[in-house]
Amino acid sequence: MQRSLTTPQTTSLGKLQSWSLIRSGLTGETTNGIFRVQVYGTNTLRITITRASTFEDFSYAVVSGPEPAEFHIAEQPDHLVVKTPAVTAIIRKDPVRFVFVSADGRVINEDDAAFGTCWNGEQVTTYKKLQSGERFIGLGEKTGPLDRRGAGYTNWNTDAFAFSTGQDPLYCSIPFYMGIHSELVYGIFFDNTHKSFFNFGASNNRFSSFAADAGEMDYYFMYDHSVGQIINHYTQLTGRIELPPRWSIGYQQCRYSYYPEKEVLTLAQTFRDKNIPADVIVLDIHYMDNYKIFTWSRKDFPNPKRLVEELRELGFRVVIMCDPGIKVEEGYKAYDDGIKSNAFLKYPDGTPYSGQVWPGWCHFPDFTNPETRQWWQEQFAETIELGVEGFWNDMNEIATWGQMLPENIELSFEGNGATMRRGRNVYGFQMARSTYEGTKALLNGKRPFNLTRSGFAGVQRYGAVWTGDNVAYDEHMMLGTRMVSCMGMSGVAFCGYDIGGFVGEASSRLFARWLSIGAFSPFFRAHTMINSRDSEPWAYGEEVEQISRNYIRFRYQLLPYIYSLFYDAATTGMPLQRSLAINYTHNPRIYEGTFQNQYLFGPAFLVIPVESDKEFVKAYLPEGTWFSLYNGQTYAGNAEYILECPLRRLPVFVKAGAIVPMQPVVQNTDVAQELLILHIYIGADGSFTYYDDDGSTFNYQAGNHARRDISYSANQRKLTLGAVSGSFQSSVSNIKLVFHGLGTSVETITVNGKPTGLSPEMNSFFSALEKFDPFYDPEPAPAEAVHSATMSNESHAITITW
């Protein structure tokens, strides 16, 4: 006898009883709950299911409502239909189940026919039928492979010090993933901040599922033709980054901790003396008076304003640690003000919650309260007056000694009321919001840099994210590349890891390799913990110093390209570091073995991460033609290669058709540029949008920017620089064109019809390593024969042919 599918322990949504139209879709009542289908756009549908009598409609993550879109609703005897030009939702009546179908009739995603959406006590789960060959990617900051099929994950923001390469959960929760099968791609964002669980066919071969301990089943279904388009729809929902200050995308040096101030100044001067570019020195908790936020140690930093000014004269900005814990100490201004302003988290009996962290017993602000966010802003006023423009939100999971945050702590939740069961996953997110919005308001039009360890979907609106307390070994280095790629697919474009590893001590080889990979990461910072060896580029010997200098200098040459990619992220949501799953979604090779670590840095560069002890690596080059970054040798795509990867040379390729704006090497981002260097890689059509502005204010949002579309036609042998849009007056007076792969037969080009001679030259982005001893004979720096020409920078359209 078959057991009933509905038991007292598990309750399904049940049978449709009635339905009605609403402006954006329809609502329905079932035997066990209510549901709603809303059209949020041609490609996005929202499904909300609850056992309550009304829908809650509250979200910290989603910033956009339903957009005007064409859709039609129809009723059939056994189902309802909600149809847009891109996707159709079929709602079966008995029992209520959801099926999503493409415009040409293919099943994209469907509920498990028996289970659909169910409740097990308070826990709510939606079960989805596993499709043949289905892969799953995304879910933000997670360990494990690129393809998450066969694995399960938990979202519960956790202080995961020295986390293992398979540990879960970690610091951030982003309940958004994409499914791939049968040449189809879809995305699901589950907007519920309670502890949640994702099962992608783990321990079963029947279903994938997503669940939350309590709250509504509220998810957005997105369908389009590519992963990139799904990311665009997701970031349309949850927001995109505002452009960060240009200095924040340079090299940042951090340790736990640099002090006293003399050490900080010596560090800055050493970068300049050694001709190693850098823009930021990060101060960890030892800059404070006994670890109390909004204070400075008078012993180690007697005059912080003077220190910040002296660092600015050397071309450095300061980023300071901002922990949420406010020490319980009468006479401490932040504590006294917090008590007076009723700013702290409380137990149900109204007493402030106390947890122990660096300063001792602390209270913690309730960042879900608008009045607390205003109070938090006011606390930064004195810091801003010192000239600090960068902030680092740490320990915001919340991390406390004992790691057992009481779940009966109450939060405002914008006046809606909640406990830490619902609020833990968004606490760090709302701290990042409070810091970003507060410092932005105080900086009088300048952009703050804000970094956070903890977050939730939408955190990209308020700052960069780094992957927490990683460990100094090769497996963690390789994991970091996958995690940053995965964060990028989950809306967080400004992301990175601690180069060299925070916990433990990197070997010389590991640091050199990690830094070379990190140069192709959106967030570029080296960091290590207390009681460990020095971890600056020169601390590992002369060879590593020179390797580090080479890759940091290349990063600074790439700044026009990288800054343009940040503009792309701010306008489309496309990440800078791009998993190959974005461009080569249906190619099974990119999910295999070490190939899953490979990624694109923007549209041009293919980066092959490799362990520090390897001298050779097996790489997969996707379809297309690829140039070696170092000597211009070309490789056919859709093929595997065994590549040399000596420590001084990370395998990096440039795609034929790439257009890469670069600049001469500078020591910091404050140096104005008069020369823009456009590297054009011949062999396929290509395009790029070059973007520039003042790099420091929000004036770009009012049109004070310079945007230029550049395209290359291989068949027509034509390079077109479109007219500049925007009112920003660039410092660039000349443009140098560097052609890669042009051959020797072309000696002249025409610039808007006027002949211009080409000059042959040898191009090398990297310097040769020095000879250190009689037994060390380094090879010369690899170079490539190219052709170049220089012309004036004009704002009108420029056409170059040959």
MARRO-764419 format. One record per residue (C-alpha): x negated, y, z negated. Coordinates in steps of 0.05 Angstrom, whole numbers, plus 5000, padded with zeros to 4 digits. Each point is the difference from the previous one (the first is absolute). Layout:
// MARRO-764419
XYZ;...
// end
This chain:
// MARRO-764419
500050005000;497150685021;499150504944;503750665005;495750575026;503250484951;498749844927;500850404936;492550125003;499750255072;505550445030;500250155074;502950635031;506049605020;505550105052;502050665032;506550264971;500550685034;495850525036;500550725021;496350515043;495550534971;496550575037;493449625008;502749285005;504549574958;501349734931;502949344980;502749664938;498749264987;502349504948;493850154958;497650705018;499950575050;495450165058;498550575047;496750035068;497450695021;496850205065;493950414982;497850075072;500149615065;494849514972;501550014926;505849704960;500950044925;503349424963;502350124928;503149454958;502350054927;504749694950;501550694971;506150395021;496050555035;493250085035;494650364962;496650385056;493750214962;493049925028;493150274985;497449685063;504750225055;499950725023;504449995061;507449845007;503949715059;498250335066;505050125055;500149395043;504649655049;503349394970;506349595008;503849574951;504549435020;503849444966;500349285024;504049444966;494049734961;495250594998;498950755004;495250345047;495950644990;496450155064;494950525020;496350035067;494149644967;502749514949;506549664981;502049784931;505049434998;503549934933;503149314992;506350004958;500249334965;495350014966;497250705011;493349935035;495850485041;496949855068;495850505039;499749935075;496150375054;503450375057;498649405045;503249524952;494149694964;500449854926;495050454964;501649834928;505749644965;502349814930;499449294978;506949745017;501149684932;497050524953;500150695032;499750494941;500849684932;499750184926;496649584948;501950364936;497850725013;494949795053;502250135071;497049645060;500850025075;498049365036;498050035073;499549415047;492849865020;499350075075;495649555041;492850244998;501950614958;494350404970;500450534946;495450604992;499950614954;502350054927;494650524984;494649874949;499749254998;494449495002;500349405045;500049925076;502750475053;505649525016;503949894936;503949395024;500149474946;498450474943;504050364946;498850674966;502350404940;500850764995;498550214929;494850554996;494349744958;493250234975;496049455035;492950144978;495049585039;505649655037;498649355035;500749955076;506449624991;503150374942;507150275000;503050484981;495350605005;500750754990;504850195056;506849755021;502350115072;505949545014;499750075075;498049455049;500549845074;502149345031;497349765067;502649445043;502049855072;496950655025;504650384952;498050464942;504450254943;498950344933;503649944933;499250524945;503149774934;501450634961;500449754928;495050214947;501249424951;495149434999;500849685068;497949355033;498649835073;499749295024;497749895072;501249265002;495949844938;501749314972;505549915051;501049955075;507050285003;500150744983;496450644984;503050424945;499550654962;502850104930;500250484942;501149884926;505950485000;503250565040;502950035069;498249605061;498250615042;495849895062;498650335066;499449585063;495850295056;499149725069;495850255058;495249755052;493450074962;497050014930;498050735011;507250195014;502349644938;494850384959;502750645031;507149834978;497849804930;496150644990;505850405027;503949714942;494850054945;496050615024;493150125027;493850324973;498850755002;493250155029;494749944946;494550514993;494549865050;494849944945;503649404971;498749575061;492550094992;495649574956;501749984925;495249774946;502749744935;498049604939;502749874931;497150524982;495550565023;498150434940;497450484974;500650575050;492549985014;500849295027;505750235044;495950585029;494049555011;504549505037;502650555046;493050285013;497449305015;505149915056;497750655030;492649864991;500749325032;504250275058;505849544985;506850325014;505150014944;505850444978;502549754933;497449824931;505249664957;500050084924;502649414960;502650034929;493450234968;501050715024;505650054948;499750154926;500949304969;503749775063;505650514990;502950235066;500050755014;493850094957;492650045014;494349754958;496550624973;493849594987;499249725070;503750535041;499450654961;501950445060;504349605049;501850615042;492650155012;498849275018;505649995051;497350645030;492949735005;502549375032;504050415051;493650385017;497049325017;506149815042;503349544949;507149964972;501649694934;505449474990;501949864927;503249414966;507250104976;502649454954;507350034976;498549864927;500550614955;496549884933;504450044939;496250574965;502950624970;496250625024;498649695068;503650475047;502749485049;502849594942;503150594965;503050275064;502649315019;503549914934;503050695004;502349895072;502949314986;495549735055;498349304976;503049315011;504449764943;502649374969;507749924996;499850294929;497250655027;492949934973;494350105049;496649385026;492749934979;495049565036;492649944990;495250205056;493450385007;501450584951;503349544949;507549994987;503650405054;506750245022;501749985075;503850515041;506749805031;498550195072;507049805021;502550634964;499750645042;498750414938;494049564983;497350085070;500350764991;496549924932;494649585033;498950545053;498950524945;494649574968;495850055063;499950765001;493350074964;496849445041;502150355065;497050654974;493349644994;500149875075;501749264998;504149775060;499649244995;503649544952;499649264985;506049654968;497649384964;502749514948;507050175024;503249305003;500450164938;493549684977;499449924924;495949564955;503949364992;503050065070;507049884974;504050635013;506749964963;505749945049;504950364954;496550675011;505050485030;499050475059;504250585026;500249765073;502350705021;505449984946;502749315021;496649644943;495949365005;495249564961;493049795017;503049375033;502150465056;494850544991;493349644995;499049925075;501250755012;496450294940;493450105036;503650235062;503550544961;493550204965;496850085069;506050415021;499550444938;492550125009;500650145075;506050464996;497450354938;493050145026;502750195068;504450524968;494150284961;494950025058;503550565037;500349685068;493849574995;500749255008;498449584939;496749335006;503649484958;498149284989;504049474963;499049284979;507349824989;505850135046;506449785035;502950065070;499450735020;493850144959;496650245065;503850654992;496050184939;492949775012;494949485016;499749314968;493949584984;500249254986;497950044927;494649644961;496949555052;493849574988;493050035030;499849385044;501049855073;506849674996;502850624967;496950445054;503549595054;506550004960;499750764996;500150065075;506449585004;503250384943;498850685031;502649755067;506149734965;501150654962;499750365067;505549555028;504050174937;500050755011;493750194959;495450305052;495050314951;497249404964;493349684982;496049604950;494150104953;493949915044;494949544966;505349734953;502150314934;498849404955;493149684999;493850215039;499349995075;493749735030;496350455048;502649615059;507250014975;499950764989;497150135069;505149565034;505850264960;498250725013;499549885075;507049695000;502650564954;497850525051;505849735042;505050054943;505050584991;497750124928;492449994994;497549944929;494649624963;501549854927;497349564944;501449914927;496450164936;493949604977;498349815072;494150195043;500050665039;504149935063;498350595044;497649905072;492750104978;500449554939;499049355039;493350155033;497650375061;502949535052;507050034971;499450754992;498650075074;505649525020;504850384955;497750675028;501249745071;507149784987;501950614958;497250455054;504049625052;506250104958;498750755001;499049995076;506849665004;503750534958;503750325059;502549305020;501849814929;503550664985;504149925064;502049304976;502550314934;504350465042;502849385036;501449684933;503650634976;504450035062;501349275017;497949594939;494749625041;494349814953;492750165014;497749294984;504149555043;500749254991;499549655067;507249784986;502150715021;497249975070;499549265013;506049764960;501649365038;492949765011;499049414952;492450095000;500150634959;503149634940;494549465000;494349944950;495450604996;503350325061;505650244954;494950464966;498650375065;503650665012;500550615043;497850674972;504750445039;501149795072;492750005020;495749584952;500349264987;496649854933;497449304984;498949964925;494849494981;496949764935;493450274976;496349345006;501849885072;495450135059;504949745051;507650035003;505349695043;504550565025;506250025043;500750585048;507350105021;502250145071;496650575036;492850205011;495650184940;493650414995;494949874946;499750624956;492549944998;497549875071;506150055045;499849275021;506949795025;503849384979;506249695031;505849954953;504449414980;493749624983;495749774941;492850204993;494349844953;497150674982;493750224965;501650404937;493550214966;501150414938;498550655037;505449875052;507349844985;503449725062;504350565028;502950075070;503450555039;505849855046;499550185073;504650605011;498450294932;499350754992;496250174936;499150724978;493750084957;495450554974;492750094981;498049744932;501550474942;498549934926;507150174978;506650175031;499550754986;495250095058;503750315059;499049665067;498650365066;499149365040;505149455012;497349375030;504949575040;497649295011;503849685058;499549255009;501349845074;503749385023;507350064982;505350544992;500050344933;502750594961;498950354934;503050604964;494650454972;502250414941;496850564959;502150524949;496850374942;499249354961;502150294934;506950335000;507149835018;500250545054;499849445052;507349854983;501850695028;496349885065;493050234981;496649415031;496749815066;502749375034;497549735066;502149385039;494249685037;501049455051;495649605047;502349665064;495249455023;502949945070;500150755013;493350094965;502950604965;499550264929;505450514980;499650454939;506950284991;501350724980;499050144926;506450084960;500350374934;497250664976;493749774965;493650325026;494849455001;492650144987;498449525057;497150415058;497249435043;502049295017;494949485018;502549425042;496349344991;501949455050;498749284980;499949485056;500350515057;494249675037;494450335039;503850185064;503650614971;495650624994;505150564998;507050124974;505050545016;502950424944;506550325025;497249945070;493050274986;494149525007;495949884937;493849584996;499449394955;493849884958;497649304985;498049894928;499149464948;505450004948;499049714930;504650134942;495049714950;492750124983;494749474998;497849754932;493150214978;494149534995;499249864925;493949564998;495149655047;504249385003;506650355016;500950195072;507050265012;502850015070;501450685031;507050284994;504449695054;502050505053;504550045060;499050355068;505750505008;501650625041;501950674970;502250705019;501750604957;505450515014;503550584965;505949854956;506150315031;507149974973;503249885068;500349315034;493449735026;499549475054;493549615011;499249545060;494249625031;
// end
